[in-house]
Amino acid sequence: MESNLMIEMLGRRLRLAVIGGGPGSFIGAMHRAAARLDDRYEIVAGVLSSDPERSATAAAGLGIAPDRAYATAESLFAEEEARPDGADVVAIMTPNDSHHSYAVGALRHGFDVICDKPIANTLAEAVDVLATVEDTGLVFCLTHNYTGYPMVRQARAMVADGLLGTLQLVQVEYVQGGKAGERDPDHEGPLPWRYDPVRGGPSLVLGDIGTHAHNLVRFVTGLEVTELAAEVGHIVANRLVDDYAGALLRFDNGARGSFWVTQAAAGVENCLRLRVSGTKGSLEWMQEVPTQLAFKPLGAPAEMRTPNGPGSLPLARRASRIVAGHPEGFHEGFANIYADAAEAIAARRAGVDPDPLALVFPNAVDGVRGVAFVEAAITSAMNDGTWTTVG
Ligand SMILES: NC(=O)c1ccc[n+]([C@@H]2O[C@H](COP(=O)([O-])OP(=O)(O)OC[C@H]3O[C@@H](n4cnc5c(N)ncnc54)[C@H](O)[C@@H]3O)[C@@H](O)[C@H]2O)c1
């Protein structure tokens, strides 16, 4: 019989409230599946939509009791805080402009928080979330879910173990085609949130996927981007939002890099790809084939690492649920973020130390770095690609 770490530590599962992720949301279903996969959470409350009627219908469909299907986040915070069996954790998967206020509100009411990216639309708001996390001492997990893949964790562990030597070059691309043929909304009418800079943030492509690419680089290499020279704009004619961004990067150890993200590459699906090169060799990983990590040592034959395969390091091993050769993918990677956040939350509540390997999930510091990167890229692009410090 498998044991449930939450039962061992707390005697029960964590109680999760969700905000957002209602009808039509792709990522809402991913969050809920991630929360359920390892049975560490039960979903007890929610505000599924900004429309109270749609919210109530969607909550009923998830089995949430009618008295815990709330019309607003504020009522959820107040009423769940007051209940003896109230939620422990709030997961936020709403449009970008609400992340800051919902995260700060949840933390101030004593809830640990799991929040989708970007952490906020402005650097000042991102810093405010971080300050609130530090002030409350609660757990804040940012769902840069690509860091949950076993082979991304293997790459991080191999870099940390020195297998690549001194890092010198980093190339990251996140190329999608979803907006190549998309008809943009009529700008005279009400805009979907992604097309409205007030709600979606200052750059559609950088907020949607640029923050993921930047975070992946930092997660694997442990390096910070200190300066960049960027071009940000749109490829599709007459588009009013950004659908591509490219930048040259300088890192804090002197390494150099390139960054390329677009949602307008016709036919491409979800190609997040990373290459990291050091003095002793290179690593290559691609999201569409997530179970393969190529290691190309200098002067020796190329090798392949696979989940739970030979050469798996502990950080990767704990992220796989199945024996080698059985593919795991997006759901399992996302669930690793939830599972680790649960371990950190339960450990804090139980007053014990979590496994340090559980603490690699992205947090509020990572969120601040992501927003700082976006702001620097936009500033550089507005100055015709001038080298710009990442604040
Ligand atoms: N981690 C990832 O890979 C990933 C992928 C897609 C989206 N996202 C992020 O998830 C968030 C949502 O994106 P989406 O694609 O699901 O958007 P969406 O527009 O498809 O869905 C948003 C959902 O939130 C609900 N909602 C809106 N305002 C609300 C409010 N005030 N209270 C409660 N519910 C509310 C809507 O009814 C809808 O169900 C964004 O921040 C986005 O950046 C992350």
The ligand as a Tripos MOL2 file, in Angstrom:
@<TRIPOS>MOLECULE
LIG
   44    48     1     0     0
SMALL
NO_CHARGES

@<TRIPOS>ATOM
      1 N1          1.4230   27.4750  -16.9310 N.am      1 LIG1
      2 C1          1.0650   27.4960  -18.1900 C.2       1 LIG1
      3 O1          1.6650   26.8550  -19.0230 O.2       1 LIG1
      4 C2         -0.1180   28.3570  -18.6100 C.ar      1 LIG1
      5 C3         -0.8190   28.0550  -19.7800 C.ar      1 LIG1
      6 C4         -1.9390   28.8310  -20.1040 C.ar      1 LIG1
      7 C5         -2.3130   29.8840  -19.2920 C.ar      1 LIG1
      8 N2         -1.5770   30.1650  -18.1780 N.ar      1 LIG1
      9 C6         -1.9460   31.2760  -17.2980 C.3       1 LIG1
     10 O2         -3.1980   30.9690  -16.7000 O.3       1 LIG1
     11 C7         -3.9540   32.1620  -16.5220 C.3       1 LIG1
     12 C8         -5.3190   31.9800  -17.1750 C.3       1 LIG1
     13 O3         -5.1220   31.7290  -18.5460 O.3       1 LIG1
     14 P1         -6.2320   30.9540  -19.4130 P.3       1 LIG1
     15 O4         -5.6030   30.6290  -20.7160 O.co2     1 LIG1
     16 O5         -6.8250   29.8590  -18.6090 O.co2     1 LIG1
     17 O6         -7.3120   32.1000  -19.5890 O.3       1 LIG1
     18 P2         -8.8250   31.9000  -20.0300 P.3       1 LIG1
     19 O7         -9.3380   33.2310  -20.4270 O.co2     1 LIG1
     20 O8         -8.9530   30.7600  -20.9930 O.co2     1 LIG1
     21 O9         -9.5570   31.4190  -18.7030 O.3       1 LIG1
     22 C9         -9.5980   32.2340  -17.5650 C.3       1 LIG1
     23 C10       -10.6320   31.6610  -16.6250 C.3       1 LIG1
     24 O10       -10.6300   32.4430  -15.4260 O.3       1 LIG1
     25 C11       -11.9800   32.8300  -15.1460 C.3       1 LIG1
     26 N3        -11.9280   34.1430  -14.4840 N.ar      1 LIG1
     27 C12       -11.6470   35.3320  -15.0320 C.ar      1 LIG1
     28 N4        -11.6630   36.3150  -14.0970 N.ar      1 LIG1
     29 C13       -11.9560   35.6920  -12.9340 C.ar      1 LIG1
     30 C14       -12.1140   36.1420  -11.6030 C.ar      1 LIG1
     31 N5        -11.9860   37.4290  -11.3050 N.pl3     1 LIG1
     32 N6        -12.4200   35.2350  -10.6410 N.ar      1 LIG1
     33 C15       -12.5690   33.9500  -10.9550 C.ar      1 LIG1
     34 N7        -12.4240   33.4480  -12.1980 N.ar      1 LIG1
     35 C16       -12.1210   34.3150  -13.1750 C.ar      1 LIG1
     36 C17       -12.6750   32.8710  -16.4740 C.3       1 LIG1
     37 O11       -14.0700   32.7080  -16.3320 O.3       1 LIG1
     38 C18       -12.0340   31.6880  -17.1870 C.3       1 LIG1
     39 O12       -12.6770   30.4790  -16.8320 O.3       1 LIG1
     40 C19        -3.1220   33.2980  -17.1160 C.3       1 LIG1
     41 O13        -2.4480   33.9540  -16.0790 O.3       1 LIG1
     42 C20        -2.1250   32.5860  -18.0180 C.3       1 LIG1
     43 O14        -0.8850   33.2950  -18.1210 O.3       1 LIG1
     44 C21        -0.5030   29.4110  -17.8270 C.ar      1 LIG1
@<TRIPOS>BOND
     1     1     2 1
     2     2     3 2
     3     2     4 1
     4     4     5 ar
     5     4    44 ar
     6     5     6 ar
     7     6     7 ar
     8     7     8 ar
     9     8     9 1
    10     8    44 ar
    11     9    10 1
    12     9    42 1
    13    10    11 1
    14    11    12 1
    15    11    40 1
    16    12    13 1
    17    13    14 1
    18    14    15 2
    19    14    16 1
    20    14    17 1
    21    17    18 1
    22    18    19 2
    23    18    20 1
    24    18    21 1
    25    21    22 1
    26    22    23 1
    27    23    24 1
    28    23    38 1
    29    24    25 1
    30    25    26 1
    31    25    36 1
    32    26    27 ar
    33    26    35 ar
    34    27    28 ar
    35    28    29 ar
    36    29    30 ar
    37    29    35 ar
    38    30    31 1
    39    30    32 ar
    40    32    33 ar
    41    33    34 ar
    42    34    35 ar
    43    36    37 1
    44    36    38 1
    45    38    39 1
    46    40    41 1
    47    40    42 1
    48    42    43 1
@<TRIPOS>SUBSTRUCTURE
     1 LIG1         1 GROUP 0 **** ****
